[in-house]
């Protein structure tokens, strides 16, 4: 599979997952959620802590991860290897 097909898949995957999850009815996870009360949204500081905890996991130490898409594309072009894209939603309830 060439890099363009990988990139198309990486771009299409979130939309596909979103369309599938939109078809699944949400289940209340707590009495507050069942009563209609809005769950507490994490602060920016809490999100940063959650991100740092996730990036500290061993899986992120086994490869050279980058957050720079252009640098990833340049490395992919130079090495001839595809780009692996990891999506996360730390803000999900």
Secondary structure, DSSP 4 states (H G I P E B T S, - for coil): --HHHHHHHHHHHHHHHHHHHHHSPP---SHHHHTTPPPPPPPHHHHHHHHHHHHTSGGGGSS---S-HHHHHHHHHHH-PPPP-----TT--
